[in-house]
Amino acid sequence: MREVLAPPAERGHLEIRPRVVDRVGHRAASDVDGVVRGSVGRIARHELPDVSSRVDGRHVRLDIDLAVRWGVPVDSVAAAVQRAVAERVQALTGLVVDAVDVTVESVVVPDVPTAGRVA
């Protein structure tokens, strides 16, 4: 015989910690074309994209610092990150995403090989 479950509200408590939201947001931002992943610059303060979130009950706000590859429209990449992060966080956690604030910290120019001297 199958056991009948109590309604979800009566089964217990679910808490989704900000660290989980950060990791989901990091992965979603990293998957957007044009976002540069890893250490950026000569003195890297942290790995990018860097995500921090504030969870308040069922609502969450995310702050994302990222680097963008040279040659792609910065505003388009930032908007794509906002959409991707909001959709993925809401789909995987069930939280309501109130805001995704994106700061583009750097534009990364690919290494260009220099021509060698011919003697």
N, C-alpha and C positions, 0 to 999 in steps of 0.2 A: 504494500500500500504506500502511496506517495505522501510524503509529509507536506502539509500546507504551511507555507511561510507567512509570517506576520508581515504586515505592510512595512515598506522600507523605513519609514520614520520610527517604527517601533523596534527595529532590529539592532540598533546600536548607533555608534557615532563614527563618522568618517572625517579624518583631518588630512588635508593635503598640504604638506609643508612647502614653504617657499623654495627650498632647495630642489624639490621635484619640479616645480613650475620653472625654475631657472634652467634646469637641464632640458626640459621639453622646449623652452624658448630658444635655448642655445642651438639645439639640433635643427629646429625649424629655420632659424636665421641663417645657419651655416649652409642649408640646402638651397638658398636663394642664389641664383646666378648673378655673379658680380661681387658677391661678398668674399673677402679675403679671410681665410682662417689661419690662426696661429699667431706667433709673435710678429709684431710689426715695428719697424724702426730700429735704430741702432741701440737704443736703450728701451727695451720693451718693459712697460710697467705691468702688463698683464696680457693674457691671451685674448685675442678677439675672435669672434664676437664675445663680449662680456655682458651677461644678463643678470639683472637683479630684479626681484619682484617683491611686492607687498600684498599679502593675502589678508583680506578682512572679511571673515565669514565666507560667503560664496562669491565674493568679488575679488578681482586681482588687477593690479597695475604693474606693468613691466617697464623697465628702463634698459635700453640696449645700446651699447657702444660698439661700433664696428668700423672696419676699414673696407673701402670699395676699390675694386680694380680700375686702373686707369683706362679711360676710353668708354666707360659705360656711364649713362646718365645717373648721377648721384641721386636725384630726386625720385627717379623711377625705381632704383634699387631700394631706397629707404621706404617707399610706399609698398613695394612688394614684400619687404621684411615685415612691415606692420600687418599686412593682410595675412601672410603665412603664419606668423607667430600667433596672432589672435585666433585664427581658425584652428591651428593645431592644439593650442593650450585648451581652448574650449572643448574640442572634440575628445581629447585624451583625459582631461581632468573633470569636465563638467562645470568648471568655474565660469562665471561671467567675466569677460575681459572688458574692463572699463576703459583702459588706455594702454597703448604701446608707444612709448616715447623713444625715438631713435636719434642717436647722436653719431654723426659720421666723424670719426676722429682722424682719419687719414685716407688719402688716395694713394694707392700703391702702384708705382711704375715698375713694370717688369724689368729685370736685369737685361741690359743690352750688351751683347759681347762687343768688346773693343777690338778694332783691327790691330793685328800684330805688326811690328816693324819688320821690314824686309831689308836685310843687309846687302 
